[in-house]
Amino acid sequence: PNTGCYIHGLFLEGARWDAAVCQLAESRPKELYTEMAVIWLLPVANHKPPDTGSYLCPIYKTLARAGTLSTTGHSTNYVIAVEIPTDKPQKHWIKRGTALICALDF
């Protein structure tokens, strides 16, 4: 695109992307990981995430979320967080451990 960049090839853990309503949805039974839709990252100066209507979803390189970086306290596996539309509060997805993963182990 002229502004920003597209990200594709990510996997959702703890939720799934519902393309019909364009938002996060509960995982289906026995479905551990699902493919995420293409994400368009747009640079915005001093952006504040909205209080409702989105989940600030972390992106990790692999399934291992362990290891901390002494300067920031984040996992060394952590990449960035993105806002994903949802009709549920953030704590709903946090309890499920919902995250985006760059590469699965298998």
BAZA-252530 format. One line per 10 residues: number of its first residue (from 1); their letters; for each residue x, y, z of N, C-alpha, C. Coordinates in Angstrom, 2 decimals, always signed. Layout:
BAZA-252530
NUM = a = X,Y,Z,X,Y,Z,X,Y,Z ~ ...
//
This chain:
BAZA-252530
1 = pntgcyihgl = +0.82,-1.20,+0.00,+0.00,+0.00,+0.00,+0.87,+1.27,+0.00 ~ +0.27,+2.39,-0.30,+0.99,+3.66,-0.29,+1.42,+4.05,+1.11 ~ +0.61,+3.72,+2.10,+0.91,+4.03,+3.50,+0.84,+2.76,+4.31 ~ +1.82,+2.56,+5.20,+1.81,+1.39,+6.07,+2.30,+0.15,+5.37 ~ +1.91,-1.01,+5.93,+2.30,-2.29,+5.34,+1.28,-3.36,+5.70 ~ +1.28,-4.41,+4.89,+0.41,-5.55,+5.14,+1.20,-6.64,+5.86 ~ +0.53,-7.34,+6.78,+1.12,-8.50,+7.45,+0.21,-9.69,+7.17 ~ +0.79,-10.78,+6.71,-0.01,-11.99,+6.50,+0.80,-13.19,+6.97 ~ +0.12,-14.30,+7.17,+0.80,-15.51,+7.61,+0.84,-15.68,+9.12 ~ +0.07,-14.88,+9.87,+0.03,-15.02,+11.32,-1.05,-16.03,+11.72
11 = flegarwdaa = -0.88,-16.59,+12.90,-1.84,-17.56,+13.44,-2.40,-17.05,+14.75 ~ -3.69,-17.25,+14.98,-4.34,-16.87,+16.23,-4.36,-18.06,+17.17 ~ -4.02,-17.81,+18.42,-4.13,-18.83,+19.47,-5.12,-18.29,+20.50 ~ -6.09,-19.12,+20.88,-7.06,-18.72,+21.90,-8.28,-18.02,+21.33 ~ -8.37,-17.89,+20.03,-9.51,-17.27,+19.37,-9.43,-17.58,+17.88 ~ -10.40,-17.08,+17.13,-10.36,-17.22,+15.68,-10.88,-15.92,+15.08 ~ -10.54,-15.70,+13.81,-11.03,-14.52,+13.10,-12.31,-14.89,+12.40 ~ -13.38,-14.16,+12.66,-14.66,-14.38,+11.99,-14.78,-13.39,+10.84 ~ -14.57,-13.88,+9.63,-14.57,-13.01,+8.45,-15.97,-12.46,+8.15 ~ -17.02,-13.15,+8.59,-18.38,-12.70,+8.31,-18.70,-11.39,+9.02
21 = vcqlaesrpk = -18.20,-11.23,+10.26,-18.46,-10.00,+11.02,-17.19,-9.17,+11.25 ~ -16.07,-9.64,+10.70,-14.77,-8.94,+10.79,-14.38,-8.61,+12.21 ~ -14.36,-9.64,+13.07,-13.92,-9.46,+14.45,-13.52,-10.79,+15.06 ~ -12.90,-10.73,+16.25,-12.52,-11.95,+16.96,-13.75,-12.74,+17.38 ~ -13.60,-14.05,+17.40,-14.68,-14.93,+17.85,-14.06,-16.07,+18.64 ~ -14.90,-16.79,+19.37,-14.44,-17.94,+20.15,-13.88,-19.02,+19.22 ~ -12.88,-19.72,+19.68,-12.32,-20.84,+18.92,-13.36,-21.94,+18.79 ~ -13.27,-22.67,+17.71,-14.13,-23.84,+17.54,-13.55,-24.98,+18.36 ~ -14.37,-25.98,+18.71,-13.86,-27.12,+19.48,-12.69,-27.81,+18.77 ~ -11.66,-28.16,+19.51,-10.46,-28.88,+19.04,-9.65,-28.08,+18.02
31 = elytemaviw = -9.83,-26.78,+17.98,-9.10,-25.93,+17.06,-8.14,-25.05,+17.88 ~ -6.87,-25.44,+17.91,-5.89,-24.72,+18.72,-5.41,-23.44,+18.06 ~ -5.14,-23.49,+16.76,-4.60,-22.34,+16.04,-5.39,-22.15,+14.75 ~ -5.64,-20.89,+14.42,-6.33,-20.58,+13.17,-5.56,-19.49,+12.44 ~ -5.73,-19.44,+11.14,-5.06,-18.40,+10.36,-5.74,-17.05,+10.57 ~ -4.93,-16.03,+10.69,-5.45,-14.67,+10.85,-5.56,-14.03,+9.47 ~ -6.52,-13.15,+9.33,-6.68,-12.40,+8.08,-5.49,-11.45,+7.90 ~ -5.34,-10.92,+6.73,-4.28,-9.94,+6.46,-4.52,-8.70,+7.32 ~ -3.46,-8.22,+7.95,-3.54,-7.03,+8.81,-2.85,-5.87,+8.10 ~ -3.49,-4.71,+8.07,-2.91,-3.52,+7.47,-2.45,-2.60,+8.59
41 = llpvanhkpp = -1.15,-2.45,+8.74,-0.59,-1.57,+9.76,-0.47,-0.16,+9.19 ~ -1.08,+0.79,+9.88,-1.01,+2.19,+9.49,-0.29,+2.98,+10.57 ~ +0.76,+3.71,+10.22,+1.46,+4.51,+11.23,+0.64,+5.73,+11.64 ~ +0.47,+5.91,+12.95,-0.26,+7.06,+13.49,+0.54,+7.58,+14.68 ~ +0.84,+8.86,+14.67,+1.61,+9.45,+15.76,+0.77,+9.56,+17.03 ~ +1.34,+9.14,+18.14,+0.70,+9.26,+19.47,-0.70,+8.65,+19.53 ~ -0.88,+7.50,+18.91,-2.19,+6.84,+18.89,-2.52,+6.24,+20.25 ~ -3.72,+6.48,+20.72,-4.22,+5.88,+21.96,-5.26,+4.83,+21.59 ~ -5.11,+3.58,+22.07,-6.11,+2.56,+21.75,-7.47,+2.90,+22.36 ~ -8.55,+2.59,+21.66,-9.89,+2.87,+22.20,-10.17,+2.02,+23.44
51 = dtgsylcpiy = -11.05,+2.51,+24.30,-11.40,+1.79,+25.54,-12.23,+0.54,+25.25 ~ -13.07,+0.58,+24.24,-13.92,-0.56,+23.91,-13.88,-0.80,+22.41 ~ -14.29,-2.01,+22.01,-14.41,-2.34,+20.59,-13.17,-2.92,+19.96 ~ -12.08,-3.06,+20.75,-10.88,-3.68,+20.19,-10.09,-4.37,+21.29 ~ -9.31,-5.36,+20.87,-8.42,-6.10,+21.77,-6.99,-5.81,+21.35 ~ -6.17,-5.36,+22.27,-4.76,-5.10,+22.00,-4.03,-6.44,+22.07 ~ -3.90,-7.07,+20.92,-3.40,-8.44,+20.82,-1.88,-8.48,+20.63 ~ -1.16,-9.18,+21.50,+0.29,-9.30,+21.32,+0.64,-10.25,+20.19 ~ +1.76,-9.96,+19.53,+2.30,-10.85,+18.50,+3.61,-11.41,+19.03 ~ +3.76,-12.74,+18.95,+4.98,-13.43,+19.38,+5.61,-14.13,+18.19
61 = ktlaragtls = +6.93,-14.28,+18.22,+7.65,-14.95,+17.14,+7.28,-16.43,+17.07 ~ +7.28,-17.12,+18.22,+6.94,-18.54,+18.29,+5.96,-18.77,+19.43 ~ +5.57,-20.01,+19.62,+4.62,-20.35,+20.68,+5.18,-20.13,+22.08 ~ +6.50,-20.17,+22.23,+7.12,-19.96,+23.55,+7.01,-18.49,+23.92 ~ +6.35,-18.21,+25.03,+6.21,-16.82,+25.46,+7.15,-16.52,+26.63 ~ +8.07,-17.41,+26.90,+8.98,-17.27,+28.04,+10.17,-16.40,+27.70 ~ +10.90,-16.03,+28.73,+12.10,-15.22,+28.58,+11.76,-13.75,+28.67 ~ +12.50,-13.01,+29.47,+12.24,-11.59,+29.60,+13.47,-10.78,+29.26 ~ +13.23,-9.64,+28.67,+14.29,-8.70,+28.35,+14.43,-7.77,+29.54 ~ +15.60,-7.65,+30.09,+15.79,-6.91,+31.34,+15.45,-5.43,+31.21
71 = ttghstnyvi = +15.57,-4.85,+30.04,+15.31,-3.42,+29.90,+13.84,-3.06,+29.84 ~ +13.01,-3.90,+29.19,+11.59,-3.57,+29.03,+10.67,-4.47,+29.85 ~ +11.12,-5.65,+30.24,+10.27,-6.59,+30.95,+9.43,-7.45,+30.03 ~ +9.44,-7.17,+28.72,+8.69,-7.99,+27.76,+9.47,-9.26,+27.44 ~ +8.76,-10.24,+26.93,+9.40,-11.48,+26.48,+10.31,-11.17,+25.29 ~ +11.42,-11.87,+25.20,+12.31,-11.71,+24.06,+11.66,-12.25,+22.79 ~ +10.57,-12.97,+22.95,+9.81,-13.53,+21.85,+8.72,-12.57,+21.36 ~ +8.48,-11.51,+22.12,+7.44,-10.52,+21.83,+7.85,-9.64,+20.65 ~ +6.89,-9.34,+19.75,+7.17,-8.49,+18.59,+6.51,-7.13,+18.77 ~ +5.18,-7.10,+18.79,+4.40,-5.86,+18.88,+2.97,-6.25,+19.23
81 = aveiptdkpq = +2.15,-5.28,+19.58,+0.72,-5.54,+19.81,-0.08,-4.79,+18.76 ~ -1.15,-5.42,+18.29,-2.03,-4.81,+17.29,-3.47,-4.78,+17.81 ~ -4.22,-3.80,+17.37,-5.63,-3.70,+17.75,-6.47,-4.57,+16.81 ~ -7.27,-5.45,+17.40,-8.15,-6.32,+16.63,-9.59,-6.04,+17.06 ~ -10.50,-5.81,+16.13,-11.90,-5.53,+16.48,-12.53,-6.71,+17.24 ~ -13.35,-6.37,+18.23,-14.08,-7.37,+19.01,-15.30,-6.73,+19.65 ~ -16.28,-7.56,+20.02,-17.44,-7.05,+20.75,-17.38,-7.44,+22.22 ~ -16.28,-8.05,+22.63,-16.09,-8.46,+24.03,-15.00,-7.60,+24.66 ~ -14.99,-7.50,+26.00,-13.94,-6.71,+26.67,-12.56,-7.37,+26.57 ~ -11.51,-6.60,+26.76,-10.14,-7.12,+26.67,-9.91,-8.28,+27.62
91 = khwikrgtal = -10.44,-8.19,+28.84,-10.18,-9.25,+29.83,-10.70,-10.61,+29.37 ~ -11.73,-10.61,+28.53,-12.26,-11.87,+27.99,-11.17,-12.60,+27.20 ~ -10.46,-11.87,+26.33,-9.43,-12.48,+25.48,-8.14,-12.71,+26.26 ~ -7.86,-11.89,+27.24,-6.67,-12.08,+28.08,-6.78,-13.39,+28.85 ~ -7.97,-13.69,+29.40,-8.18,-14.95,+30.14,-7.98,-16.17,+29.25 ~ -8.24,-16.03,+27.97,-8.06,-17.14,+27.03,-6.64,-17.22,+26.47 ~ -5.81,-16.25,+26.83,-4.43,-16.25,+26.34,-4.34,-15.97,+24.85 ~ -5.27,-15.18,+24.34,-5.31,-14.90,+22.91,-4.09,-14.10,+22.46 ~ -3.42,-14.61,+21.45,-2.23,-13.94,+20.90,-2.07,-14.34,+19.44 ~ -1.32,-13.53,+18.72,-0.95,-13.85,+17.34,+0.45,-14.45,+17.35
101 = icaldf = +0.67,-15.48,+16.54,+1.94,-16.19,+16.49,+2.48,-16.13,+15.06 ~ +3.77,-15.80,+14.93,+4.40,-15.72,+13.60,+4.67,-17.11,+13.01 ~ +5.14,-18.05,+13.86,+5.50,-19.38,+13.37,+5.11,-20.45,+14.38 ~ +4.39,-21.46,+13.90,+4.05,-22.59,+14.76,+5.23,-23.56,+14.81 ~ +5.31,-24.36,+15.85,+6.44,-25.26,+16.06,+6.40,-26.51,+15.19 ~ +5.26,-26.81,+14.59,+5.18,-28.05,+13.83,+5.05,-27.82,+12.36
//
